[in-house]
Amino acid sequence: MTPLLIDFPVFDPVAIALGPLAIRWYALAYICGIVIGWLYARSLLKKERLWGGPAPISLPQLDDFILWATLGIILGGRSGYVLFYNLPHFIKDPLDIFQLWNGGMSFHGGFMGCVVAVIWFARRNGLPILSLGDVTTAVAPIGLLLGRIANFIKPELWGRAADPDLPWAMVFPTDPTQLPRHPSQLYEAGLEGIVLFIVLAIMIRFGALKRPGLILGSFIGLYGLSRIVSEFFREPDPQLGFLWRGMTMGMLLSVPMLIVGAILVARALRKPATHQATPPLQAHP
């Protein structure tokens, strides 16, 4: 009996065409992720109850930081891909490093680039590094969700071969093997995007921003866990394959995140909540 597979939807690679200007889905995902994340971050800074008083970062400072964060994500993401995923190729053809339209971005590299941007901007402007990191990572799942959807639309970074009886297995048109596979991009969109955003939003609702570093550490640890789980369904990059003890590059880069995240969470919970509003004076009889 022929297995029932989901037909892969056909997408136009160009999301928006304005005359000679063509914006592809991957670029649109970055643009929308940054803009929506910026708007969400502004809404967090406006709500004093989430901080127990005025937020330690002003809206103009956040607006200025967006450019820094964008540069950190793009430069770090590309550098991470070059170093971690395809260094021999880029040593042979170094000009390919600048061909961003051909794809090739690393989350772990982009995250490190964003960390550098946070530290640099915070020190230049006298801002608390951990609080700026909290705001940045609180909005990060929005970009992750849109980025993974763009991976699916392209399509790229598909999953490992699946049981043909799996109801949602699909054949990706760019896959030369034409095997039914897991739509791992959607798994990652769900875990790294939707689930992670909901968890962090609930933590924020219950006062996590009053403990600098708690959201940052939670994001780092939970992303690392989500990525490791997702990698069990994702086909390894062909130029790398499986590495140490059958782990993939994504797994190896995510293991340190579990450790760093746990340390930041433990430190945040040990310290008393900060930025709390001064309680009103009590009248004495």
N, C-alpha and C positions, 0 to 999 in steps of 0.2 A: 504494500500500500504506500502511495506517495505521501510523505509527511506534509502536514499543513504548516506552511511558513507564512510569516507576515511579509508582504511585499514591501521592500524599502521604498519610501516615498521619494519621488523625483523632485529635487529642488533646483531652482536656478542658482548658480554659484554667485550671482550678483544680487545683493539684497535691494540696493537702491541705485538707480541710474539717473543721473542728472546731466544730460548731454554727454560730453566726453568723460565726465567724472563717474566712476563706478565704485561703489562701496560694497565690498564683499561681506558675507555673514560674519566672518571672524573679526574683521575690523569693527563692524557694527556692534558685536558683542562687547568689545573693549570699550567703545564709546558709550554705549548704554549702561554698562556696568559701572563706569566711572561716574557718569552723571547721576544715575539713580542712587549709587552709594553716597555721593556727595550730598544729595538731598536728604537721605536718611540720616547721615551724620549730623547735618544741620538740625534736624528735628530732635535728635538726642541731646545736642548741646543746649537747645532752648528749654528743655524740661528740667528745671532745677530740682524737682523732687527725686529725679534719678541719681543726682549727685549729692543730695543732702544740702544743697546750697548752690550758689552760682558755679557753673561749669568752669574748670581750670583752663579752658581753651575758648577764646572768643570766636565769633563767627567770621570776622575778617581774617583771623589767623588761620582758620580752617580753609577759607577760600584760597589763601596764599599757598597752603600746604598741598592742595590738589595737584598743582603742577609738579611739585617735588615727588609726590607719590606716583604720578603717571610716568615720570622719567625713571623712577626706581623700578617700577613694574616692567617697563619695556626693555630697559638696558639690562636689568638683572635677569629677566626671563630669557632674553636672547643669549646672554653670556652663559647662563646655566645650561641651556640646550647645547651650546657649542662645547662646553667643557665636559658635561656629564654624559651626553648622548651621542655625539657624532664628531668628536675631536679629530680623528684621523682624516675625515673628509674635509674639514675646514682648514686643516694644516695644508692639505693638497691644493684646495681652492679657496684661499682666504677671502676673496671678493664675494663669495656666496654668503658670508656672514651678514652682509647688508641687504640680502634679498629676503626681507621679512614677508613679502607677499607670497612666498613659497611655503610659509609655515615654519614651525620649529621654535616653540617657546616652552620653557620649563617652569612649572609652578614653583619649585623649590628655589630656582634662581630668582624668579620674580619676587618671591617672599623675602629673600635675603636683600634684594635691591630695595624693597620697601622698608626693611628694617634699617638699612643705612640711611634712607631718606628720613625716617622718623627720628633717629638719633641726631642726625645732622641738623634738621630743622628745629627740633626741640631745644638743642643747645644754643643755636643762634638766636632763638626767640625767648629763652628763659622759661620754657614750658616743661611740665613733668613728662618725662619720656614714657613712663608706663601708662599714663592716662591717654596720651596721644596714640600709643600702641593699642590701647583698649578700643578707642573709637575707630581706628583703622581696621582692626580685625573684626569688629562688630559688623561692619558693612561688607567685608570681603566675600562672604558666601554669595552675595548678589552677583558679583563678577564671576565667581566659580560656576554658578548655575548657568549663566548665559554663555560662558566659555565652553562648557561641556556640551551644551545644546549646539553650539557652532561646530564643535568636533563631530557631532552626529550628522549635522546637515552636510558637512563637506564631502563625503564622510571620511573620517580618519580615526586612528586609535580605537579600532573596533575590538570586540571581545574575542576570547578563545572559542574554539569549536565547541558547539553545544550539542546536546542530545537532540536529534531531529524531532523528537516528540515534544520538545519544550514549546509551549504554545506561542511564546513571543520571540523564538529564534528567528533570525532573518539573514538573508544573503546580501552582503554589501556589494554594490556594483563595481567598486574599485578593488575588490579582493580577488586576486588571480586564482585562488583555490576554489572560489564559489561554494565554500562550505557554509552550512547554517551556523551562525555565531551568536554569542550573547551581545546584546546592545549595551556594552559596558559603559559607553558614554552616558547613557541615560541612568545607569546605576550610580555613576559618579555624580551626575547632576542631582540625583535624589539625596545621596548621602552628604556630599560635600557642599551642596547648595541648600536644598530645602530643609533637611533634618538639622544641619549645623546652624542654619539661620534661626530656626525655631528654638533650638536649645539655648543659643546665646541670647535671643530676645526674651525668653522666659527668665534667664539669669539676670538680665538687665532690669526687667520688671520687678524683680525681688531684691534689687539694690546692689548688684555686682559692681557697678561703676563706682561705688563708694569705697571699694577695695582695689586700688590701682594694681594692675597686673593680672587680676583674676580673669577678665575676659580674654586678654592676650594669651595667658597660659592655657586657658580652656580651649581657645581656638587652635593653638599649636598642637596640643595633645589630641584633641578630637579629630582634627584634620588628619594627623598622622595615622590615627586608628582607622578612619574612614578610607584613606588612600590604601593602606595595607589590605584591608578587606576587599576593596575594589580590584586591586591588582590580581587577586585570585581568579578573576573573571576576564581580565584584560590581556590581550595578546601582547607579549613583550615586543619592544622595538626590534625589528629584524636585524639591525646592525649590531645589537647587543645580545639578544636572546636571554636565556636564564643565566644568572651569575652565581654567586656563592650559595651553596646548598639549595639551589633551585629558586633563589629569590630573584626578583627583578630589580632594576635600578630604582624604580619608584618605591619599592619596599625598603631598600637599603637607605635611601635618602630620608625616608619617613621615620625610621627607628629612632634617630636622635631627637626627632620632634616629640616623641612620647616622653623621653627623659626630660628635655627642656621644659615642656609643658607642665609636667608633674612638679618640677622644682618651682616654677613660677606660681602655680596654684597654691602649693604648700606655703610659700613665702607670703602670698597675698592673704591667706586665711589666718596666718599667725599674727599679722599686724592688725591693730584696731582700724575700724572704718574711718576714712578721712573725708574731708569736705562736708562734714555734717553741719547742718544749720545750728546756730546757737539757740538753745531752748529759751523760751520767754521767761522773764523774771517773774517769780512767784511773789504775790503780795503777802506780807506777814501780818497776821492779826494783831 
